[in-house]
Amino acid sequence: MLIKLSDLKKGDRGRIERVAGDERFRKRIAELGFVTGVEVESIRKAPFKDPGAYLVKGAHISLRNTEARKIEVTITPKGQEDNGKNSKFISSHGSSRKMDIPSPGKKVIEIALVGNPNCGKTSVFNYASKSREKVANYSGVTVSMKEASFYMDGYHLRLVDLPGTYSLSAHSPEEEYVREYLMKKNPDIVLNVLDSTKLERNLYLTTQLIDMNVPVVVALNMYDEFRNQKDYLKYDKLGNMLGIPFVPTIAKKGRGISALFKKIIQVIEQKEESVRQVNIPYNVEIERAINSLQDQLQKMPAAEINVVRYSRYYAVKLLEGDFTVLDNFS
């Protein structure tokens, strides 16, 4: 059972399963030793229970509760060790049942699968999870999320297939569902599947994910059809420019899927050099308005961690006249 690090009682030990927050926070906290798979012990609390002191990698580190709540752990039973040596896909899947809870010691990665309708997203999900979900050539075939669970390279990967959507604006039930899931569930990483033959349309959703400041890996799906059109893309350079890695895939044939999830693990382990925080630039007047709105949002009484994290996305949506984002403040 996952609990917040801040909820560990004095003397309890837990193994870190997930670190939320933006890239800057995760990098800083990793430098202190708080990375997935590491055991941490709660050693003391301040008189008002904030901050708390933790023993990690032989060092005593103090964290405020707002920081410790971003770290999820499983309580470590005495003598419990992780003996798993999984390096291939081992799946347990299903579209309507709850996920199996991983055994203590397993490193968990929560992955949200997003993309335009008909981009091959469901094929990626099916191949990775070994399930046989329906694939159809019309929007709305995925009316609710599907979940799958599998192991790879010592990680327990939880894959959530969200409805197909063209954007993260609240113009349709699918868009609203996907946006709410990303902003409230805070998955560790987003797997954004693109139809390589329709890059201009598909990349619009990618730019919105960048504005949300969430970790992203992009699957350039249907890459064989893209190349058959005699098209060529320097996707490594594009990834460096946008601060997110791109991986070519042919999901219906299972090609590139293993490399795709290995890339996700590299990003989580902070071993992918292309990953960095990038802002999609607007003109000077819009950027000035975005910065002003961000400052106001972050000073609002309801500005909790997620509001601060997504403040640029909130600001862009408000400038577009999409006031439904304010629902997240209630």
Secondary structure, DSSP 4 states (H G I P E B T S, - for coil): -EEEGGGPPTT-EEEEEEE-S-HHHHHHHHHTT--TT-EEEEEEE-TTS-SEEEEETTEEEEE-HHHHTTEEEEE--TT--------S-EEEEESSSPPPPPPTT-EEEEEEEEE-TTSSHHHHHHHHHT------SSTTS--S-EEEEEEETTEEEEEEEPPP-S-SSSSSHHHHHHHHHHHHH--SEEEEEEEGGGHHHHHHHHHHHHHTT--EEEEEESHHHHHHTT----HHHHHHHHTS-EEE-BGGGTBTHHHHHHHHHHHHTT--TT---------HHHHHHHHHHHHHHHHSTT--HHHHHTHHHHHHHHHTT-GGGGGGG-
